[in-house]
Amino acid sequence: MPSTERLQAPAAPLPRIVGLDVARGLAVIGMLAQHFASLPPSPPSLFQPGSWAGLVSGGSTILFAVIGGISIGIITGAARRLDGQQLLRAKMKLLARAAVIFLLGAVLNAISPGVGVILCVYALCYIAVIPLLRVRPRTLALGAVAGMVVVPVLLAYLTAFKQWRLPVNASFEEFDLLFALNGLSVAPLTLYFLLGIALSRFDISSGRTVLGMLVSGVVLVVVGYGGGWAVTEGEGAGTAAVPPAPAGGPATAPPDNAALTRGLLCMPEPGQVTCIDPNFDPDTYKPAWQAPELADQARRVPHSNHVAEMLGGTGVALLVTGLSLVVAPRVRRLVVPLAALGTMALTAYSLQFVLLYTVSYLGGSDLLSDNQSFLVMTVALLVVCPVWRRLLGQGPFERLLSAAARRAAHVG
């Protein structure tokens, strides 16, 4: 890395690291692809290059979170961990940023026509990592990767327990926000943030750190996606047996006249009869305990927080970030549009939901369902962001974040 890109003391303004801006810009484009482009419907297959674009689904979210963790690490001292008054001020900055991001996410959630907005969860991750800012970077990194194996299993059992204890139509939004088995919950997303913080503590301007990122990325991709591919491609075709339903619940069985004598309401279908208790009330029905299928953790499913998805997606994020740190400084002029987009990631990310709401309100939702819409938006951002950056500096939402952080630092 050129010496001008090396991190300075926290007291001085930190120069932008062009490789991180490029990686962040790629994450934003990946988010746009998730929401607008026509991606392959099935998970990527190793020997089907046409399916590899499916890595964007879920992978962009992971990359966004890892870069977010690196940014938090830089704010809180980078390779030099802060303490005392400096650490307090850094924590106040994080809380202020979290508040602004959460409020913005709440507004976007209100206007978003059925598309998940990550910002509220992103803001809660800012708060979740604050108690761990002083943990040694090696401990953070190893703990985050170990958590990617343990946390998905725990969440699977926790979700099964929730379904067992609550009525089938019950809603527990606070639970889902923190622990749901999807890409928009705090518990798994925090692990990516912690890994990013650890990377910043190792000094990402160091060639040794970048090499470690690339090697670790390859290992995680092989273990995560490679293991998932071995399971999904290697399992034979077969049909799983339907487990017996609990008393009162619906049951599917071969044709059996005996069911008619037990007071059940039976509906004949080709090759089978489905029977249900006429007194069955779905509002109060609680299913019998069914342990989660742990073999699913080896399957690569976007936004699932399966072990394979978390490990493999993290590996891809490390590779993208590491390659960006190596290549971007050497072709700085070529990546100016992408780096500018990365410096305005929050604004660019938010604009897509404003566009979604506007088009949906005008009744033109069909205009946003193909690759052409994705390409138009991407090109527009790559053209506008460098011009805005050159003439006006920070994006509007980034400016708001910086102002809130400065005020909070004075309070601290």
NUMARSE-877458 format. One record per residue (C-alpha): residue in one letter; x, y, z. Coordinates in steps of 0.25 Angstrom, whole numbers, plus 5000, padded with zeros to 4 digits. Layout:
# NUMARSE-877458
+------+------+------+------+
| resn |    x |    y |    z |
+------+------+------+------+
|    A |    X |    Y |    Z |
...
+------+------+------+------+
# end
This chain:
# NUMARSE-877458
+------+------+------+------+
| resn |    x |    y |    z |
+------+------+------+------+
|    M | 5000 | 5000 | 5000 |
|    P | 5005 | 5014 | 4997 |
|    S | 5009 | 5021 | 5010 |
|    T | 4998 | 5032 | 5008 |
|    E | 4988 | 5021 | 5010 |
|    R | 4993 | 5016 | 5023 |
|    L | 4985 | 5019 | 5035 |
|    Q | 4989 | 5031 | 5044 |
|    A | 4987 | 5033 | 5059 |
|    P | 4973 | 5035 | 5063 |
|    A | 4974 | 5049 | 5067 |
|    A | 4977 | 5053 | 5052 |
|    P | 4967 | 5052 | 5041 |
|    L | 4968 | 5039 | 5035 |
|    P | 4970 | 5039 | 5020 |
|    R | 4960 | 5031 | 5012 |
|    I | 4965 | 5017 | 5008 |
|    V | 4961 | 5015 | 4993 |
|    G | 4961 | 5000 | 4994 |
|    L | 4950 | 5000 | 5005 |
|    D | 4942 | 5011 | 4997 |
|    V | 4942 | 5002 | 4985 |
|    A | 4938 | 4989 | 4993 |
|    R | 4927 | 4997 | 4999 |
|    G | 4923 | 5002 | 4985 |
|    L | 4922 | 4988 | 4980 |
|    A | 4913 | 4984 | 4992 |
|    V | 4904 | 4995 | 4989 |
|    I | 4903 | 4990 | 4974 |
|    G | 4900 | 4976 | 4980 |
|    M | 4889 | 4982 | 4988 |
|    L | 4883 | 4988 | 4976 |
|    A | 4884 | 4975 | 4968 |
|    Q | 4877 | 4968 | 4980 |
|    H | 4865 | 4977 | 4979 |
|    F | 4864 | 4980 | 4964 |
|    A | 4872 | 4970 | 4955 |
|    S | 4867 | 4956 | 4951 |
|    L | 4876 | 4947 | 4958 |
|    P | 4877 | 4932 | 4957 |
|    P | 4865 | 4926 | 4965 |
|    S | 4874 | 4915 | 4971 |
|    P | 4887 | 4915 | 4979 |
|    P | 4900 | 4916 | 4971 |
|    S | 4905 | 4902 | 4966 |
|    L | 4920 | 4900 | 4964 |
|    F | 4920 | 4895 | 4950 |
|    Q | 4909 | 4905 | 4945 |
|    P | 4915 | 4918 | 4943 |
|    G | 4902 | 4924 | 4939 |
|    S | 4897 | 4922 | 4953 |
|    W | 4909 | 4929 | 4960 |
|    A | 4902 | 4943 | 4960 |
|    G | 4893 | 4937 | 4971 |
|    L | 4905 | 4940 | 4980 |
|    V | 4900 | 4954 | 4980 |
|    S | 4887 | 4950 | 4988 |
|    G | 4892 | 4950 | 5002 |
|    G | 4906 | 4952 | 4999 |
|    S | 4905 | 4967 | 4997 |
|    T | 4898 | 4968 | 5011 |
|    I | 4910 | 4961 | 5017 |
|    L | 4920 | 4969 | 5010 |
|    F | 4913 | 4982 | 5014 |
|    A | 4913 | 4977 | 5029 |
|    V | 4928 | 4973 | 5029 |
|    I | 4932 | 4987 | 5023 |
|    G | 4923 | 4993 | 5033 |
|    G | 4931 | 4986 | 5044 |
|    I | 4944 | 4991 | 5038 |
|    S | 4938 | 5006 | 5038 |
|    I | 4934 | 5004 | 5053 |
|    G | 4948 | 4999 | 5055 |
|    I | 4955 | 5011 | 5048 |
|    I | 4946 | 5021 | 5056 |
|    T | 4950 | 5014 | 5069 |
|    G | 4965 | 5015 | 5067 |
|    A | 4968 | 5005 | 5056 |
|    A | 4981 | 4998 | 5059 |
|    R | 4982 | 5006 | 5072 |
|    R | 4971 | 5003 | 5082 |
|    L | 4966 | 5015 | 5089 |
|    D | 4963 | 5016 | 5104 |
|    G | 4959 | 5027 | 5114 |
|    Q | 4953 | 5039 | 5108 |
|    Q | 4956 | 5036 | 5094 |
|    L | 4949 | 5023 | 5095 |
|    L | 4937 | 5030 | 5102 |
|    R | 4936 | 5040 | 5090 |
|    A | 4937 | 5029 | 5080 |
|    K | 4925 | 5021 | 5087 |
|    M | 4917 | 5034 | 5087 |
|    K | 4920 | 5035 | 5072 |
|    L | 4915 | 5021 | 5069 |
|    L | 4902 | 5023 | 5077 |
|    A | 4899 | 5036 | 5070 |
|    R | 4902 | 5029 | 5056 |
|    A | 4893 | 5017 | 5061 |
|    A | 4882 | 5027 | 5064 |
|    V | 4882 | 5034 | 5051 |
|    I | 4883 | 5021 | 5043 |
|    F | 4872 | 5015 | 5051 |
|    L | 4862 | 5026 | 5049 |
|    L | 4866 | 5027 | 5034 |
|    G | 4863 | 5012 | 5033 |
|    A | 4850 | 5013 | 5040 |
|    V | 4845 | 5023 | 5030 |
|    L | 4850 | 5015 | 5018 |
|    N | 4843 | 5003 | 5024 |
|    A | 4830 | 5011 | 5025 |
|    I | 4831 | 5014 | 5010 |
|    S | 4837 | 5001 | 5005 |
|    P | 4827 | 4993 | 4997 |
|    G | 4831 | 4979 | 5002 |
|    V | 4846 | 4980 | 5001 |
|    G | 4854 | 4978 | 5013 |
|    V | 4862 | 4990 | 5018 |
|    I | 4875 | 4986 | 5026 |
|    L | 4877 | 5000 | 5033 |
|    C | 4870 | 4997 | 5046 |
|    V | 4877 | 4984 | 5048 |
|    Y | 4890 | 4991 | 5044 |
|    A | 4888 | 5002 | 5054 |
|    L | 4886 | 4992 | 5065 |
|    C | 4899 | 4984 | 5061 |
|    Y | 4906 | 4998 | 5064 |
|    I | 4901 | 4997 | 5078 |
|    A | 4903 | 4982 | 5080 |
|    V | 4918 | 4983 | 5077 |
|    I | 4921 | 4995 | 5087 |
|    P | 4924 | 4986 | 5099 |
|    L | 4934 | 4978 | 5091 |
|    L | 4942 | 4989 | 5085 |
|    R | 4954 | 4986 | 5094 |
|    V | 4955 | 4971 | 5092 |
|    R | 4967 | 4967 | 5085 |
|    P | 4966 | 4966 | 5070 |
|    R | 4970 | 4951 | 5069 |
|    T | 4960 | 4948 | 5080 |
|    L | 4949 | 4956 | 5072 |
|    A | 4953 | 4949 | 5059 |
|    L | 4953 | 4935 | 5064 |
|    G | 4941 | 4937 | 5072 |
|    A | 4933 | 4943 | 5060 |
|    V | 4936 | 4931 | 5051 |
|    A | 4933 | 4921 | 5062 |
|    G | 4920 | 4928 | 5064 |
|    M | 4917 | 4926 | 5050 |
|    V | 4917 | 4911 | 5053 |
|    V | 4910 | 4912 | 5067 |
|    V | 4900 | 4923 | 5065 |
|    P | 4892 | 4917 | 5053 |
|    V | 4890 | 4904 | 5061 |
|    L | 4885 | 4912 | 5073 |
|    L | 4876 | 4921 | 5065 |
|    A | 4870 | 4908 | 5058 |
|    Y | 4866 | 4902 | 5072 |
|    L | 4862 | 4915 | 5077 |
|    T | 4853 | 4917 | 5065 |
|    A | 4847 | 4903 | 5067 |
|    F | 4844 | 4906 | 5081 |
|    K | 4837 | 4919 | 5078 |
|    Q | 4828 | 4912 | 5068 |
|    W | 4825 | 4901 | 5078 |
|    R | 4822 | 4910 | 5089 |
|    L | 4814 | 4921 | 5082 |
|    P | 4801 | 4919 | 5073 |
|    V | 4804 | 4916 | 5059 |
|    N | 4799 | 4930 | 5055 |
|    A | 4806 | 4938 | 5066 |
|    S | 4816 | 4949 | 5063 |
|    F | 4828 | 4953 | 5071 |
|    E | 4834 | 4964 | 5064 |
|    E | 4845 | 4967 | 5074 |
|    F | 4849 | 4953 | 5074 |
|    D | 4850 | 4953 | 5059 |
|    L | 4858 | 4966 | 5059 |
|    L | 4869 | 4960 | 5068 |
|    F | 4869 | 4945 | 5066 |
|    A | 4861 | 4941 | 5053 |
|    L | 4867 | 4932 | 5043 |
|    N | 4868 | 4942 | 5032 |
|    G | 4878 | 4952 | 5027 |
|    L | 4872 | 4963 | 5034 |
|    S | 4874 | 4960 | 5049 |
|    V | 4884 | 4965 | 5059 |
|    A | 4890 | 4953 | 5065 |
|    P | 4897 | 4947 | 5052 |
|    L | 4899 | 4961 | 5046 |
|    T | 4907 | 4965 | 5058 |
|    L | 4917 | 4954 | 5055 |
|    Y | 4921 | 4960 | 5042 |
|    F | 4923 | 4974 | 5049 |
|    L | 4932 | 4968 | 5059 |
|    L | 4940 | 4961 | 5049 |
|    G | 4942 | 4975 | 5041 |
|    I | 4946 | 4982 | 5054 |
|    A | 4956 | 4971 | 5056 |
|    L | 4962 | 4973 | 5042 |
|    S | 4963 | 4988 | 5045 |
|    R | 4971 | 4985 | 5058 |
|    F | 4981 | 4977 | 5050 |
|    D | 4983 | 4989 | 5041 |
|    I | 4977 | 4987 | 5028 |
|    S | 4987 | 4996 | 5021 |
|    S | 4998 | 4985 | 5024 |
|    G | 5001 | 4975 | 5013 |
|    R | 5002 | 4964 | 5023 |
|    T | 4988 | 4967 | 5027 |
|    V | 4982 | 4967 | 5013 |
|    L | 4989 | 4954 | 5010 |
|    G | 4983 | 4948 | 5022 |
|    M | 4969 | 4953 | 5018 |
|    L | 4971 | 4946 | 5004 |
|    V | 4976 | 4933 | 5009 |
|    S | 4965 | 4933 | 5020 |
|    G | 4955 | 4936 | 5009 |
|    V | 4959 | 4924 | 5001 |
|    V | 4958 | 4915 | 5013 |
|    L | 4944 | 4920 | 5017 |
|    V | 4939 | 4919 | 5003 |
|    V | 4944 | 4905 | 5002 |
|    V | 4939 | 4901 | 5015 |
|    G | 4925 | 4908 | 5014 |
|    Y | 4921 | 4908 | 5000 |
|    G | 4930 | 4896 | 4996 |
|    G | 4924 | 4888 | 5008 |
|    G | 4910 | 4893 | 5004 |
|    W | 4912 | 4889 | 4990 |
|    A | 4916 | 4875 | 4994 |
|    V | 4904 | 4873 | 5002 |
|    T | 4894 | 4879 | 4992 |
|    E | 4900 | 4873 | 4979 |
|    G | 4903 | 4859 | 4986 |
|    E | 4890 | 4856 | 4993 |
|    G | 4882 | 4846 | 4985 |
|    A | 4868 | 4848 | 4980 |
|    G | 4857 | 4844 | 4990 |
|    T | 4845 | 4848 | 4997 |
|    A | 4845 | 4850 | 5012 |
|    A | 4834 | 4843 | 5020 |
|    V | 4823 | 4852 | 5025 |
|    P | 4824 | 4853 | 5041 |
|    P | 4812 | 4849 | 5048 |
|    A | 4804 | 4862 | 5052 |
|    P | 4800 | 4865 | 5066 |
|    A | 4786 | 4862 | 5072 |
|    G | 4776 | 4872 | 5066 |
|    G | 4785 | 4877 | 5055 |
|    P | 4784 | 4873 | 5040 |
|    A | 4790 | 4860 | 5036 |
|    T | 4792 | 4854 | 5022 |
|    A | 4791 | 4839 | 5021 |
|    P | 4788 | 4828 | 5011 |
|    P | 4774 | 4825 | 5008 |
|    D | 4768 | 4819 | 5021 |
|    N | 4753 | 4818 | 5024 |
|    A | 4757 | 4816 | 5039 |
|    A | 4759 | 4831 | 5040 |
|    L | 4744 | 4834 | 5037 |
|    T | 4740 | 4827 | 5049 |
|    R | 4748 | 4836 | 5058 |
|    G | 4740 | 4848 | 5056 |
|    L | 4751 | 4854 | 5046 |
|    L | 4747 | 4863 | 5034 |
|    C | 4754 | 4856 | 5022 |
|    M | 4757 | 4861 | 5008 |
|    P | 4760 | 4851 | 4998 |
|    E | 4771 | 4854 | 4988 |
|    P | 4778 | 4846 | 4978 |
|    G | 4786 | 4835 | 4985 |
|    Q | 4783 | 4840 | 4999 |
|    V | 4773 | 4846 | 5009 |
|    T | 4776 | 4858 | 5017 |
|    C | 4768 | 4858 | 5030 |
|    I | 4766 | 4869 | 5040 |
|    D | 4759 | 4871 | 5054 |
|    P | 4746 | 4879 | 5051 |
|    N | 4749 | 4886 | 5065 |
|    F | 4763 | 4890 | 5061 |
|    D | 4766 | 4905 | 5063 |
|    P | 4778 | 4910 | 5057 |
|    D | 4778 | 4922 | 5066 |
|    T | 4781 | 4914 | 5078 |
|    Y | 4788 | 4902 | 5072 |
|    K | 4802 | 4899 | 5077 |
|    P | 4810 | 4889 | 5068 |
|    A | 4818 | 4877 | 5075 |
|    W | 4832 | 4879 | 5077 |
|    Q | 4840 | 4876 | 5065 |
|    A | 4855 | 4878 | 5065 |
|    P | 4861 | 4886 | 5054 |
|    E | 4868 | 4878 | 5042 |
|    L | 4883 | 4881 | 5045 |
|    A | 4886 | 4876 | 5031 |
|    D | 4880 | 4889 | 5026 |
|    Q | 4892 | 4897 | 5032 |
|    A | 4901 | 4891 | 5021 |
|    R | 4892 | 4897 | 5010 |
|    R | 4895 | 4910 | 5003 |
|    V | 4882 | 4918 | 5004 |
|    P | 4882 | 4933 | 5002 |
|    H | 4879 | 4941 | 5015 |
|    S | 4877 | 4928 | 5022 |
|    N | 4888 | 4930 | 5032 |
|    H | 4892 | 4915 | 5030 |
|    V | 4906 | 4911 | 5034 |
|    A | 4910 | 4909 | 5020 |
|    E | 4904 | 4922 | 5016 |
|    M | 4911 | 4930 | 5027 |
|    L | 4924 | 4924 | 5025 |
|    G | 4924 | 4924 | 5010 |
|    G | 4918 | 4938 | 5009 |
|    T | 4929 | 4943 | 5019 |
|    G | 4940 | 4937 | 5010 |
|    V | 4935 | 4944 | 4998 |
|    A | 4934 | 4957 | 5006 |
|    L | 4949 | 4955 | 5010 |
|    L | 4953 | 4952 | 4996 |
|    V | 4946 | 4964 | 4990 |
|    T | 4951 | 4974 | 5001 |
|    G | 4965 | 4968 | 5000 |
|    L | 4966 | 4969 | 4985 |
|    S | 4960 | 4983 | 4985 |
|    L | 4971 | 4988 | 4995 |
|    V | 4981 | 4982 | 4986 |
|    V | 4976 | 4986 | 4972 |
|    A | 4969 | 4999 | 4975 |
|    P | 4982 | 5008 | 4979 |
|    R | 4988 | 5003 | 4966 |
|    V | 4977 | 5007 | 4957 |
|    R | 4972 | 5019 | 4965 |
|    R | 4967 | 5027 | 4953 |
|    L | 4959 | 5015 | 4947 |
|    V | 4952 | 5012 | 4960 |
|    V | 4948 | 5027 | 4963 |
|    P | 4933 | 5025 | 4960 |
|    L | 4932 | 5012 | 4969 |
|    A | 4940 | 5018 | 4980 |
|    A | 4931 | 5031 | 4980 |
|    L | 4919 | 5022 | 4981 |
|    G | 4925 | 5015 | 4993 |
|    T | 4927 | 5029 | 5000 |
|    M | 4912 | 5031 | 4998 |
|    A | 4908 | 5017 | 5001 |
|    L | 4897 | 5021 | 5011 |
|    T | 4891 | 5032 | 5002 |
|    A | 4891 | 5022 | 4990 |
|    Y | 4885 | 5011 | 4997 |
|    S | 4874 | 5019 | 5002 |
|    L | 4871 | 5025 | 4989 |
|    Q | 4867 | 5012 | 4983 |
|    F | 4855 | 5011 | 4993 |
|    V | 4851 | 5025 | 4990 |
|    L | 4850 | 5021 | 4976 |
|    L | 4843 | 5008 | 4979 |
|    Y | 4833 | 5016 | 4987 |
|    T | 4831 | 5026 | 4976 |
|    V | 4829 | 5017 | 4964 |
|    S | 4820 | 5008 | 4973 |
|    Y | 4812 | 5020 | 4976 |
|    L | 4811 | 5023 | 4962 |
|    G | 4806 | 5009 | 4958 |
|    G | 4819 | 5006 | 4950 |
|    S | 4824 | 4994 | 4958 |
|    D | 4827 | 4986 | 4946 |
|    L | 4837 | 4996 | 4941 |
|    L | 4846 | 4991 | 4953 |
|    S | 4846 | 4976 | 4951 |
|    D | 4857 | 4974 | 4941 |
|    N | 4872 | 4975 | 4938 |
|    Q | 4870 | 4988 | 4930 |
|    S | 4865 | 4996 | 4942 |
|    F | 4877 | 4991 | 4950 |
|    L | 4887 | 4995 | 4940 |
|    V | 4880 | 5009 | 4938 |
|    M | 4881 | 5011 | 4953 |
|    T | 4895 | 5006 | 4954 |
|    V | 4901 | 5015 | 4943 |
|    A | 4893 | 5027 | 4948 |
|    L | 4900 | 5025 | 4962 |
|    L | 4913 | 5023 | 4956 |
|    V | 4912 | 5036 | 4948 |
|    V | 4905 | 5045 | 4959 |
|    C | 4913 | 5041 | 4971 |
|    P | 4927 | 5045 | 4966 |
|    V | 4921 | 5059 | 4961 |
|    W | 4914 | 5061 | 4975 |
|    R | 4927 | 5056 | 4982 |
|    R | 4935 | 5066 | 4974 |
|    L | 4926 | 5078 | 4975 |
|    L | 4919 | 5076 | 4988 |
|    G | 4927 | 5066 | 4997 |
|    Q | 4920 | 5057 | 5005 |
|    G | 4906 | 5051 | 5002 |
|    P | 4894 | 5057 | 5009 |
|    F | 4892 | 5046 | 5018 |
|    E | 4907 | 5044 | 5021 |
|    R | 4907 | 5059 | 5024 |
|    L | 4896 | 5057 | 5034 |
|    L | 4904 | 5045 | 5040 |
|    S | 4916 | 5053 | 5042 |
|    A | 4909 | 5065 | 5048 |
|    A | 4902 | 5056 | 5058 |
|    A | 4915 | 5049 | 5062 |
|    R | 4923 | 5062 | 5064 |
|    R | 4912 | 5067 | 5073 |
|    A | 4912 | 5054 | 5081 |
|    A | 4927 | 5054 | 5082 |
|    H | 4926 | 5068 | 5089 |
|    V | 4916 | 5062 | 5099 |
|    G | 4925 | 5051 | 5102 |
+------+------+------+------+
# end
